[in-house]
Amino acid sequence: MKSKLYRFIAIILFLQLAGCANIGIKPWERDLLAKDEMALNAEGIDLGLDDHIYFSKEATSGGRSFAGGGCGCN
């Protein structure tokens, strides 16, 4: 019974380690990620709209850079 448990744990550990083997960006993928459309803040109008919605709902000013809100729940 213990040998089956050890074998199962070894298999799980191997699968977890193998899952981390492909972390990172390959050199040929960097050109796609460097495009302006891939930036988190690519569209200025969308950022302004998101900020307006955020501080209107949360009764705060400053948008994404501050935690918390007007309701006191954060």
PyMOL commands that set and color helices and strands:
alter all, ss='L'
color gray80, all
select helices_A, chain A and resi 2-19+27-33+36-38+44-58+63-65
alter helices_A, ss='H'
color red, helices_A
deselect
rebuild
show_as cartoon
